[in-house]
Amino acid sequence: MTARVVPLVLACLALAACTGAPAPPAPSTPVVPSPSTTVVVPLGPLVGKQATGPTGIRLLLAQTRPSVFDVDTGGDVPISGPFSADRTNWTTRVGTAMVVSSSVTCTSNACDPQAQVLVYDRVDGPPRSLGKAYSTGPSADHAALWMIRDAGNGQCVLERQPLSGAAPGSSSPASCDTGVVGENFGGLLLRITTPAASQVVLIDPATGRTVQQFPQFVAMTPDYLFSADGTKFSLFSGRSGAKRPVPKPATQADPQNASLSRDGRYFAVVFADPSISGTKDQSYDLWLFDLFTVSWVHPPSMPVGIDSKHAALDWTTTGDVVLATGTPGAGLGIWRPGQAAWTLTKAPLPSDWRGNTMLVI
């Protein structure tokens, strides 16, 4: 739920049965039921217990100059790369590699919207450039990125670019507005935008044949696609093509994004409401979808009153959710499914990180 509702008591009128007796006199003052109103209780911050020992967690933060942040000490060490104050950066994990995409912050139509794509095998080493792209997404084997590249004359192509930096394979024509979500064993998931509409399609990358169409929210595992369309949630098997319905969790907000745990068991799905009951308050509601039991798990303290556009989460290798918000001076929360409370850290994140992407490294 995105707000706590306190109903007011309504006045009730009793109806008399028809017994043949004279009707009682009408009351001098008509009885009018009180109007039904609600009281919205503001949502608070993330609540939990303070960490009492080292967490051992380090984060790759996509701030103005991407850096490695030590959660325990508050140390912030920039990584190498062609970064400057006029660029926007975001991070992606592809297998064991870390990918940083860096684009110029555009202020005019003449600005190049493509991003420079950099691959890091280690955060303390130099990056490997894969050139520029409008959009990227991981391959099913995590050995490459599917990329929408500029082919000149207003045309674009879809290419599979190995992370090693080797020459890409064959290319096929594509719209420059196409967004690459990623690939699993069922095909390549693309977000196709036209002047009339936007849709998400699963294609066979070898032939370009459409395998399945999906609503706007789709997340993927190596074997499944998890989709939501209003109140309908479903799992689509990339191997068999079978679709299985999934119950919707107890929230009125819409799903925004999802992050798969390292072991492939859980989707951490963020449900957000940008305006609670017409107020300026915002709701961030995290739910975990258990792919093993096909059921939902609601972490403690949820929902919280933070802006989903200025928050980011990732998973540790040991199965902890790490949640950070863009609130200046705030730390982050750590929670493992089954625990009664979040563990909160004290070291504030760098001041120029406002909820851009992050990776646990």
N, C-alpha and C positions, 0 to 999 in steps of 0.2 A: 504494500500500500504506500502511496506517496504522501498521505496526510492522515492524521488521526482525527476522527470525526466524533463530536460529542452531540448527540441528538437532544433537542429540547422536548419536554413533555407536551403532548398534544391533549387538548380537552376532548372528552368523549361524550356523546349524547346517547342515552338509553331509549330504546323504542318500546312503547307499551303495547302489549297484545290486545287484540280487539275482543272485549268481554261483554259488550253491550252496556257497560256502565257509562255514565256521563264522562265526556272527555275532560281531563283536568284543564284548568284555566291556563291560557298562554302566559308565559313568564313576561314580566314587565320589561326586562332587558334581554334581547336575543343573545343566545349563547353562540359565540363565534370561535371556531377552533383557532388556536395560535398558529401562526405560520411556521412551516418547517424550516429551520435554519441550521447551519453548521458552523463550527468553530475550528479553524485550521491551526494546528499546533506546529510551530516551526521545527524543522529537522535540525539535529545537532551534528557535531563533528564525529569522526570515528572515535569510538571508545574502546579502551583495552587496558592492559597492564604494561608498565614500563619494563623494557628489557633489563635484566640484571646481569647479563654477561655478554660476551662478544657474539655477534651473529655470523661473522665471517662473510657477509654479503657485500659484493661490489656491483656497481651499476655502470653501464655505459649510457650516459645521458646525452640526448640530442639537443643540447643547448646552443647558444650562439657559436661557441667553439666546442664541439663534442669532447667530453672528458670522461675519465673513470673516477667515480665517486665512491669512497670507502664509507660505508654506512656506520661503522664503529668509530672512526676517528674524525669524520667530516672532511678528510683530505680530498682534494679535487685536482686531478692531473690531466691536462689536455692531451689528446692523442694527436699524432702527426697527420697532416693533410692540408689541402688548399682551402682553408676556411677563413672567412672574413665576416665582418659585422653586417654586411649587406646580404647574407645568405641565410636560407632556411634549411634545416637539416632534420632528417628522421632516420630511424634505425630499423633493421629487419634481421632476424636470425634465419639463416639457411643452413640446416645441418649444424655443423660445429663452427661455421664461418659467421662473421658479423658483417653486415652490409650497411654502409652509411650512404644515403642519397642526399645530395647537396645541390640546391638550386638558388639562383639569384632571386631575391625578394623583388618581384616585379612591381613597378609603379607606372608602367605604360604598356601599350600594345606592342611596342617595338622590342620588349624584353623577351629573351629566350626562355620559354617555360620548361625546357628540358632540364633534367637533373644530372649532375655528374655522379656516376655510380662507382663507389669505392668498396673493395673487399678487404677485410682484415682477418688474417688467420690468427693473429695475436694482437691484442690492443696495444702492446708496447712495441709493435713492429710497424714497418711502413705499409701503406695501403697499396693495393693493386687496382689500377683503374680499368673499368670495363667500358669506358666511353660514356656517352650521354643517352638518355632515354626519357620518353614522356611518362612511361609507366613500367613497373617491373613486378614479377611474382615468381616464387620459387618453383623449380621443377619437382616432379614426383620423387626423383632419386636424390634431391638436394645437392646435385653436382653442377647445377646451372641455374640461370635466371631466364625466364621468358621476358622479352623486352619489346616494347613498342618504340621503334626508332624512326627518326626523320630520314626519308629517302630523297628529299629534295622536291622542288616544284609543288609544295603543298601536299605531297604524298608521304605515307608512312608504311612500314613493314613490321611484321611480327617475326622475331628471331629467337632462337634458343642459344643463349650465350654461356659457354662454360665458365665456371668461376675461376678456372685456372688461367683465364685470359686467352686461351686458344681461339682460333677463328670460329665464328658462329657457324651453325649448320645452315641449311637452306632457309630462305625467307619467303613469306607469303604476304600479299597486300593486306593492309588493315587500316581502319580509320585512325587518325591521330588522336581522336577523343576516346578510343577504347582503353579501358582500364584492366590491367591484368591482376586477378585475385591470386591465382596459383594453380598448380596442377596436382591431381592425385591419380590413382590407378584407373579412374573412370574417364579422365579427360582433362582438358584445360578450361578453367573457369574464367570467363571474361565479363566485364561490365560494359555494355554497349550503350552509348548515348547518342540519340538522334535529336533533331529539333522537336520532334513530336513526343518522344518518350525515352525512358531509360529502362533497360532490362538486363538481367543476369542470365547468361547462357553457358552451358557446358558443351564444349565442342571436342571433336576428335582432331587433335592438332595436325595429324598426318594428312587428313583429307579436308578439314574445315567443316565437316558435317556437324550439324547441331544434334546433340544427344538428348538434352533436356533443357527446359526453360525454368527459371526460378523467380520468386519474388525478390524484393530489394535486399533483404537480409539473408546472407548465406555465409556459413563458415565451413571449413573443411578439415578432415582428417585424411590420412593416407587412403582410407577405405570408404569414408562416408562424407556426405554433404548434409549439414544441419541447417534447415531453413525455417523461416518464420514469415507468415503472411497474415497479419491481424491476429486473431486468436488461434490460428492453425499453425502448429509446429510439426515438423516431420524430419525423419532420417531417410536419406536416399543412398542406397548402396551403389557405389561406382562399379563394383564387380558384377552384381546380378541385375541391377536396374530396379530392384524392389524398393518400395516406399513404405515406411512404417510411421504411423501417427505418434506424436509425442504430446503429453499434456502440457498446458501452459502453466507457468508458475503463478503464485498468488500475488500478482502485481498488475497495476493498470498502465504502467509505463511501457514504452516501446523498446525493443532490443536495439542497441547501437553498434556493438562490436563484441567479438569473442576471442579468447586466447586459449589455445590447447595446452594442457599440461605436458611436461616432457615425456611422461610415460604413456600418454595417449588416452588416459582414462577420463579426464574432466575437461569440459569447456567452461571457462569462466566467462559468463555472459553479463554484460553491463546493460541494465535497463535504466533509461533516463527520462525524466520529465523536466523540460526546461521552464515550466511555469506551473506551480502547484496551485490548483483551484483558482487560477487567475491572478495569483500573487507573483512577486518577483523572486520568490524562493525556488530553488532548484533541487531536484532529487537525483541521487546516484544510488541505484539499488543493484547490488552484485548477487548473482545466483550462480551456483555450479550445477551443470548438467552432467550426471554420471552416465557415461556411455555404457558401462557394464550392467547397471541395473535399470537403465532408461528411466531415471527419476531425478528430481531436483533436490539440491541441498542449499539452504539459506544460511550464509555466514552470520555470526552474531553482529550486533550493532547496525545491521542494515534495515532500512535505507538510511543514508546520511545526506546532509545538506551541502553537497559540493557540486561544482560545475563539472559535468562529464567531459567537456571539451578541454578542461585543464586538470586532467587526472590521467594516470597511466598505470598499467599493471603488467606483471610478468611472473613466470614460475621459476622456482629454483629447481635444481636437479633432484632434490630430495622431496619435492612435492609441496612446497610452501607457496602460497600466493603472496606476492609483494605488491602493495598498493601505495602509490605516492600521489599527492595532490600538488597543484601549482600554487598553493597558498604560501606567500612569502614567510620564511622562517619555520615552516612546518617540516616535520620528519616524515616517516612513513610507517605503515602497518604491515605486519607479517602474520599470516594465519595458515594453519594446516587443517584440512578437513577432519572433523572429529574433535577439534579443540574447542574449549568453552569460550575463549576470548582471544582477541587480537593481541599481539605483542607490538608495542609502540617504541620507536627509536627516538632519541633526543636530538641527534645531529641534524641541523637544518640543511635542506638541499640548497644548491647554489642559487643565488638570487635571480639569475637570468634563465633559470629553468621554470617554465610556467605550465607544465603539463604536456610538453612535447613527448615523443616516444622515448622509451628506455628499455634496456635489456639487462637481465641479471647475468653476470659473467662469472 
